[in-house]
Amino acid sequence: MRSPHYVDSPIASPIAAGIGISVDDGETMIEPINHAIAKGIKVITWDSDAPKSKRACFYGVDNVKGGQKQADIMNKLLDGKTGNVWILSGLASAPNLQDRLRGVKLNLNKNLTIAGTSFCDEDIAKGVTETENVLRSHPDLIGFIIVGAWPLLASPGAMPLLTSRAKAGLKVVGFDYVAQELPFIQNGTVYATVGQDYWGWGYQSVQILYNLIKGKKYPDFVPQNIPVVDQSNVADYVEKWKNANTVEGAFKAFGEPPVQPLA
């Protein structure tokens, strides 16, 4: 969705019957979403929501719970310790990332202090630079939480300071479990990542839109599972991604039955 005038058309029917959108800014997208709906287009959000809009439903993880899971993992890793933890996020305006930050802050043990939060604009290179700069300027950190994948989409060699600090005891918890991140878990740099349903973003979103167009209904929030990947199961996910280089392979690795509409 580009702008409110995007769905205006000189032809009698709208350009689309349904639109699924992941929202980077929940406020600025209210008007375009509502405009599309006024044109008779079914609109859902996935991954990141615009809850103040008239969208039919949101499909994705409960991002507050995702952040809480990250904090719970960090709490166990640093059980009984007192010290500083840093949080790296992407876009300050993204609703899903705001929710993850809130979840981390809700559950992080009181003896752990959030020394700061920085943003990389969801850019891999900026994420790498920010991670290394933060660790360089804060040698006292005992925990590092990344509420997205960004720096972990680079090669492990791109962040030598993160690797060395992790070997020295820094605890790192990430988000997502795409293939590029898994080597960081395998080599011990990252203890665990909290994940999402990437197959479902495409498959379930289309299924939900199709059913909405057919007149069926869904609850306001259609939740995904929130898996955790660590040393105990990382090999399974490496194998899944190896098999997911074709549509058929991806379906075998990550496929799932469609989310059913309300009766």
Steps between C-alpha positions, in 0.01 A plus 500: 500500500667822389257781574127576530465574128650162410160330513322773299430378150299619202367150448184381671659233717792535745847393391500223762246303697732459796824646635730362770753744642781499755497845658816698577308791653163428656387863500586605146336191353160554662373726221619286205358183657165661579490651151548158342225354717266783399562390139377151585841336535558249781814596693692305761832569669768238556828506695444861614160650575306825462248435778333841478407439137192316376700202376309171529757325718867471587689175433832455675672427827405673822805725494469599866518131590793460260691771686402344831641167381828671414513656846415168668788329316736779601380479861589130513839560340584776748324350800613674818728742319483878511611706202423683179314375195466670161213473253540538123187571294424596141253780432379703795164546325428130432209378717625140519841613622346741750305205639810281524685774685208533738499126559872495580461787746198337666677174580869583540616438855525812715863429582578540128522859378423598141803718431358619168297426190623577150349471152650382172211594267464132410823524302745209520817712467374753755408213732853360478658841558268584787559166670878532484492868604276431799720216620811713450360791700336286771751238615292438813199348319404151614201460268408603146145459365422545131125528433543420129742320272696789340866462608460122511431499127867585443772237510632408847836647403344845458474546878823381661435699816160336551661159453785568741275658762260205481791261555596711803153470652270754332152350463330570165135433419362572153174492307401302189664178383569550131783293355764775520458527877545135583884495480505751787312247713713212379825673593370617837499874431121517540340285768150494350264676263124543531327438169197557280309309232649620172313249285178613658558865417449415136284188509265584787464866403375403154269234646354750748445762229335243274257399773425862589418572137266199510319660796656302783632659819806476724573628849672837530832325576601172335809385694804306384714269710818648648773231473838527667813377322811415702774235510243229575317534167711720272608199289134431420453855373820488296358192328163669445662793322715271288181337375317829449675612180193406294130562560443129548791471740388804696153353535641173634724689742263770623156425354192499719122470469311823433370703793127439512253789503244543775204266477 
